[in-house]
Amino acid sequence: MFMADLRAHYASGGKPASRSFIYDAQKRGDIPPSTMFGGKRVWSRKAVIAMDEARFAEAAQNGKAA
């Protein structure tokens, strides 16, 4: 996933997520680490989706919002 894809993935209220939100989430461990590919920062789509699913499953199990 490129930054634009990730921003759209975490969009809220019709607005894409900010770059700072993405970087902060990465620092917290909510998003897998990125790598540079062809001069652009990219994330593994499978890893992002897997981390989302795990976070939502844990939230559902604990009765909290993700």
Rosetta constraint file for C-alpha pairs under 8 A:
AtomPair CA 1 CA 5 HARMONIC 5.57 0.50
AtomPair CA 1 CA 6 HARMONIC 6.22 0.50
AtomPair CA 1 CA 42 HARMONIC 5.42 0.50
AtomPair CA 1 CA 43 HARMONIC 4.97 0.50
AtomPair CA 1 CA 44 HARMONIC 6.04 0.50
AtomPair CA 1 CA 45 HARMONIC 5.47 0.50
AtomPair CA 2 CA 6 HARMONIC 6.30 0.50
AtomPair CA 2 CA 40 HARMONIC 7.57 0.50
AtomPair CA 2 CA 41 HARMONIC 6.50 0.50
AtomPair CA 2 CA 42 HARMONIC 4.83 0.50
AtomPair CA 2 CA 43 HARMONIC 6.55 0.50
AtomPair CA 3 CA 7 HARMONIC 6.02 0.50
AtomPair CA 3 CA 19 HARMONIC 7.74 0.50
AtomPair CA 3 CA 41 HARMONIC 6.97 0.50
AtomPair CA 3 CA 42 HARMONIC 6.80 0.50
AtomPair CA 4 CA 8 HARMONIC 6.21 0.50
AtomPair CA 5 CA 9 HARMONIC 6.08 0.50
AtomPair CA 6 CA 10 HARMONIC 6.33 0.50
AtomPair CA 6 CA 17 HARMONIC 7.96 0.50
AtomPair CA 6 CA 22 HARMONIC 7.66 0.50
AtomPair CA 7 CA 11 HARMONIC 6.02 0.50
AtomPair CA 7 CA 16 HARMONIC 5.02 0.50
AtomPair CA 7 CA 17 HARMONIC 4.62 0.50
AtomPair CA 7 CA 18 HARMONIC 6.60 0.50
AtomPair CA 7 CA 19 HARMONIC 7.23 0.50
AtomPair CA 7 CA 22 HARMONIC 7.27 0.50
AtomPair CA 8 CA 15 HARMONIC 7.94 0.50
AtomPair CA 8 CA 16 HARMONIC 5.03 0.50
AtomPair CA 8 CA 17 HARMONIC 6.69 0.50
AtomPair CA 9 CA 16 HARMONIC 7.83 0.50
AtomPair CA 10 CA 16 HARMONIC 6.74 0.50
AtomPair CA 10 CA 17 HARMONIC 5.58 0.50
AtomPair CA 11 CA 15 HARMONIC 5.46 0.50
AtomPair CA 11 CA 16 HARMONIC 4.16 0.50
AtomPair CA 11 CA 17 HARMONIC 4.90 0.50
AtomPair CA 12 CA 16 HARMONIC 6.49 0.50
AtomPair CA 12 CA 17 HARMONIC 6.83 0.50
AtomPair CA 17 CA 21 HARMONIC 6.37 0.50
AtomPair CA 17 CA 22 HARMONIC 7.15 0.50
AtomPair CA 18 CA 22 HARMONIC 6.55 0.50
AtomPair CA 19 CA 23 HARMONIC 6.28 0.50
AtomPair CA 20 CA 24 HARMONIC 5.93 0.50
AtomPair CA 21 CA 25 HARMONIC 6.01 0.50
AtomPair CA 22 CA 26 HARMONIC 6.20 0.50
AtomPair CA 22 CA 31 HARMONIC 7.71 0.50
AtomPair CA 23 CA 27 HARMONIC 6.28 0.50
AtomPair CA 24 CA 28 HARMONIC 6.24 0.50
AtomPair CA 25 CA 29 HARMONIC 6.16 0.50
AtomPair CA 25 CA 30 HARMONIC 5.09 0.50
AtomPair CA 25 CA 31 HARMONIC 5.71 0.50
AtomPair CA 26 CA 30 HARMONIC 5.75 0.50
AtomPair CA 26 CA 31 HARMONIC 4.63 0.50
AtomPair CA 26 CA 32 HARMONIC 6.17 0.50
AtomPair CA 26 CA 33 HARMONIC 6.22 0.50
AtomPair CA 27 CA 31 HARMONIC 7.99 0.50
AtomPair CA 29 CA 33 HARMONIC 7.93 0.50
AtomPair CA 30 CA 51 HARMONIC 6.97 0.50
AtomPair CA 30 CA 52 HARMONIC 7.93 0.50
AtomPair CA 31 CA 48 HARMONIC 5.98 0.50
AtomPair CA 31 CA 51 HARMONIC 6.87 0.50
AtomPair CA 32 CA 43 HARMONIC 7.05 0.50
AtomPair CA 32 CA 44 HARMONIC 7.60 0.50
AtomPair CA 32 CA 47 HARMONIC 6.42 0.50
AtomPair CA 32 CA 48 HARMONIC 6.24 0.50
AtomPair CA 32 CA 51 HARMONIC 7.61 0.50
AtomPair CA 33 CA 43 HARMONIC 6.88 0.50
AtomPair CA 34 CA 41 HARMONIC 6.24 0.50
AtomPair CA 34 CA 42 HARMONIC 5.45 0.50
AtomPair CA 34 CA 43 HARMONIC 4.78 0.50
AtomPair CA 34 CA 44 HARMONIC 7.59 0.50
AtomPair CA 35 CA 41 HARMONIC 5.58 0.50
AtomPair CA 35 CA 42 HARMONIC 5.52 0.50
AtomPair CA 35 CA 43 HARMONIC 6.61 0.50
AtomPair CA 36 CA 40 HARMONIC 5.37 0.50
AtomPair CA 36 CA 41 HARMONIC 4.54 0.50
AtomPair CA 36 CA 42 HARMONIC 6.12 0.50
AtomPair CA 37 CA 41 HARMONIC 6.25 0.50
AtomPair CA 37 CA 42 HARMONIC 6.57 0.50
AtomPair CA 43 CA 47 HARMONIC 7.80 0.50
AtomPair CA 43 CA 48 HARMONIC 7.35 0.50
AtomPair CA 44 CA 48 HARMONIC 6.24 0.50
AtomPair CA 45 CA 49 HARMONIC 6.20 0.50
AtomPair CA 46 CA 50 HARMONIC 6.00 0.50
AtomPair CA 47 CA 51 HARMONIC 6.09 0.50
AtomPair CA 48 CA 52 HARMONIC 6.24 0.50
AtomPair CA 49 CA 53 HARMONIC 6.13 0.50
AtomPair CA 50 CA 54 HARMONIC 6.18 0.50
AtomPair CA 51 CA 55 HARMONIC 6.11 0.50
AtomPair CA 52 CA 56 HARMONIC 6.12 0.50
AtomPair CA 53 CA 57 HARMONIC 6.00 0.50
AtomPair CA 54 CA 58 HARMONIC 6.14 0.50
AtomPair CA 55 CA 59 HARMONIC 6.17 0.50
AtomPair CA 55 CA 66 HARMONIC 6.57 0.50
AtomPair CA 56 CA 60 HARMONIC 6.03 0.50
AtomPair CA 56 CA 65 HARMONIC 7.90 0.50
AtomPair CA 56 CA 66 HARMONIC 5.56 0.50
AtomPair CA 57 CA 61 HARMONIC 6.10 0.50
AtomPair CA 58 CA 62 HARMONIC 6.19 0.50
AtomPair CA 59 CA 63 HARMONIC 5.84 0.50
AtomPair CA 59 CA 64 HARMONIC 4.86 0.50
AtomPair CA 59 CA 65 HARMONIC 5.78 0.50
AtomPair CA 59 CA 66 HARMONIC 5.37 0.50
AtomPair CA 60 CA 64 HARMONIC 6.15 0.50
AtomPair CA 60 CA 65 HARMONIC 7.25 0.50
AtomPair CA 60 CA 66 HARMONIC 7.88 0.50
